[in-house]
Amino acid sequence: MAGESTLAQQLLGLITAFMLAAALTVGGCNDNTEGAARSAAAGEADCLADLKLVDQYGQQVSLPSLKGRPVLFDFFYATCPGPCLVLTARMRSIADKLGSSLDSRASFVSITVDPEHDTPAQLLAYAKEQRAVRKGWLFLTGTPAQIDALMARFKLTRQHESDGSVDHVLEFFLVGPDGHLRFQYLASEVHSERIASDIERAAGRNGLVEGQNSSAAD
């Protein structure tokens, strides 16, 4: 039985890797890391500046309320045909590695890039389907103007294709407790353990210094 379980895990890993590789070849997908799998960032913009969005339960969330702990951001939309599902699975893997540290020491925030269609109910349905209903993990929507303003803090823009689909963002963004961007990851290239480790460092008292030193050592 143990052998069968290991084989199943290996097959799942191969399928996930294939899907991530395929996601990178999807037309119109964004690659904002310019080929860097993990890059230290010293963003001047406050990514957690005053902005109120709505979570998957219909409750308002003030982004400044998330300060004081590291926040891992990703961008998705509920009707995404494939890449977003893979990225959410990667986020779930990171959450598994963090265990109870998620919520108590760190937060995850998944932002829809299709606020015109993604209602709180749809976000909750997506989270349930992806087994991502966890304490400390928020799925947020807002007005198009609010989402555009937030994405601009990460130097991202929303783009729609002629068929109505939305360009994918294939990166994760780790924001420090001070609200400033610390690391940017090409999700398909960085192991979950690496990101979880960065989050744990950022949550520590001297997280900023440790995080920057670790990037220099990698």
C-alpha positions in Angstrom: 0.0 0.0 0.0 2.8 2.4 0.9 4.4 1.7 -2.6 1.1 2.5 -4.3 0.7 5.7 -2.3 4.3 6.8 -3.2 3.6 6.0 -6.9 0.4 8.0 -6.8 2.2 11.0 -5.3 4.9 10.8 -8.0 2.3 10.6 -10.7 0.5 13.6 -9.2 3.8 15.5 -9.1 4.5 14.7 -12.7 1.0 15.8 -13.8 1.3 19.0 -11.8 4.7 19.8 -13.3 3.3 19.1 -16.8 0.3 21.4 -16.2 2.6 24.2 -14.9 4.9 23.9 -18.0 1.8 24.0 -20.2 0.5 27.1 -18.4 3.7 29.0 -19.3 3.0 28.4 -23.0 -0.6 29.6 -22.9 -1.0 32.6 -25.2 -1.4 36.0 -23.4 0.1 34.8 -20.1 2.1 37.4 -18.2 5.7 36.7 -17.1 6.6 39.6 -14.9 9.7 38.0 -13.5 11.6 38.2 -16.8 12.9 34.7 -16.4 14.0 35.0 -12.7 12.5 32.1 -10.7 12.9 33.9 -7.3 14.0 37.5 -7.0 14.4 39.8 -4.0 12.4 42.9 -4.3 12.6 46.3 -2.6 9.3 47.8 -3.6 8.7 51.4 -2.7 5.0 51.1 -3.0 3.0 50.1 0.1 1.1 47.0 -1.1 -1.1 47.1 1.9 -2.0 50.8 1.7 -5.6 51.9 2.5 -8.0 49.8 0.4 -11.1 47.9 1.3 -12.0 44.8 -0.6 -14.6 42.0 -0.1 -13.7 38.5 0.8 -15.3 35.1 -0.1 -17.8 35.5 2.7 -19.0 39.0 1.6 -17.1 40.7 4.5 -15.0 43.8 4.0 -11.3 43.4 4.4 -9.1 46.4 5.0 -5.6 45.7 3.5 -3.8 47.7 6.3 -5.3 45.3 8.8 -3.0 42.6 7.3 0.1 44.4 8.3 2.3 42.9 11.0 2.7 39.6 9.3 4.0 38.5 5.9 1.3 38.1 3.2 1.7 35.9 0.1 -0.3 37.2 -2.9 -1.4 35.6 -6.0 -3.8 36.7 -8.8 -6.4 34.4 -10.4 -10.0 34.2 -11.6 -12.7 31.7 -10.8 -13.4 30.6 -14.4 -9.8 30.2 -15.4 -9.5 27.0 -17.5 -6.3 25.7 -16.1 -3.3 27.8 -15.0 -5.0 29.3 -12.0 -6.0 25.9 -10.7 -2.4 24.8 -10.8 -1.2 28.0 -9.0 -3.9 27.6 -6.4 -2.7 24.0 -5.9 0.8 25.3 -5.4 -0.5 27.8 -2.8 -2.2 24.9 -1.1 1.0 23.0 -1.0 2.7 26.0 0.7 -0.1 26.2 3.2 0.3 22.6 4.0 4.0 23.2 4.8 3.3 26.2 6.9 0.7 24.3 9.0 -0.6 26.4 11.9 1.7 29.3 11.0 -0.8 30.2 8.3 -3.3 32.5 10.1 -1.2 32.8 13.3 2.0 34.1 11.7 1.2 34.7 8.0 -1.7 35.3 5.6 -2.5 34.3 2.0 -4.4 36.6 -0.3 -5.8 35.5 -3.7 -7.0 38.5 -5.8 -9.4 38.0 -8.7 -8.4 39.7 -11.9 -11.9 39.4 -13.1 -13.9 41.4 -10.6 -16.6 42.1 -13.2 -17.7 38.5 -12.8 -16.2 37.0 -9.6 -18.7 37.6 -6.8 -18.0 36.6 -3.2 -20.2 33.5 -3.7 -18.1 32.5 -6.8 -14.9 33.0 -4.9 -16.1 30.8 -2.0 -17.2 28.1 -4.5 -13.8 28.2 -6.1 -12.0 28.0 -2.7 -14.2 25.0 -1.8 -13.5 23.2 -5.1 -9.8 23.7 -4.7 -9.7 22.7 -1.1 -8.5 26.1 -0.1 -10.9 27.0 2.6 -8.4 27.7 5.4 -7.9 30.1 8.2 -5.7 32.9 7.0 -6.4 32.5 3.3 -8.5 35.3 1.8 -10.0 35.3 -1.7 -10.8 39.0 -2.5 -12.7 41.0 -5.0 -13.7 44.6 -5.5 -14.6 47.1 -8.1 -12.5 47.0 -11.3 -10.9 50.3 -10.3 -9.9 48.9 -6.9 -8.4 45.8 -8.4 -6.5 47.8 -11.0 -5.1 50.1 -8.2 -4.0 47.1 -6.2 -2.3 45.4 -9.1 -0.5 48.6 -10.0 1.3 48.4 -6.6 2.8 45.1 -7.9 3.5 46.7 -11.3 0.8 44.6 -12.9 -2.0 45.5 -15.3 -5.2 43.6 -16.1 -5.5 42.7 -19.8 -8.4 41.1 -21.6 -8.2 39.1 -24.7 -10.6 39.5 -27.7 -12.4 36.3 -26.5 -13.1 37.9 -23.1 -10.5 35.8 -21.2 -8.1 37.5 -18.8 -4.3 37.3 -19.0 -2.8 35.1 -16.4 -0.3 36.3 -13.7 2.0 33.4 -13.2 3.8 34.8 -10.2 3.5 34.8 -6.4 4.4 37.9 -4.4 5.6 37.9 -0.8 4.9 41.1 1.0 6.6 41.8 4.3 5.0 42.7 7.6 5.7 46.4 6.7 3.5 46.1 3.6 6.4 46.3 1.1 7.2 43.7 -1.5 10.0 41.4 -0.5 10.2 38.5 -3.0 8.6 37.7 -6.3 8.5 34.1 -7.6 7.8 32.4 -10.9 5.4 29.9 -9.4 6.3 27.0 -11.7 10.0 27.2 -10.9 10.2 27.7 -7.2 9.7 24.8 -4.7 6.9 25.2 -2.1 9.6 24.6 0.6 11.5 27.6 -0.6 8.5 29.9 -0.4 7.4 28.5 2.9 10.9 29.1 4.3 10.9 32.7 3.1 7.5 33.3 4.7 8.8 31.8 8.0 11.8 34.1 7.9 9.7 37.1 7.1 7.5 36.3 10.1 10.5 36.3 12.4 11.7 39.3 14.4 14.6 39.9 12.1 12.8 38.5 9.0 13.7 41.4 6.7 17.4 41.0 7.2 17.4 37.2 7.1 15.2 37.2 4.0 17.6 39.5 2.1 20.6 37.6 3.2 19.1 34.3 2.1 18.4 35.6 -1.3 22.1 36.6 -1.7 23.1 33.1 -0.7 20.8 31.3 -3.2 
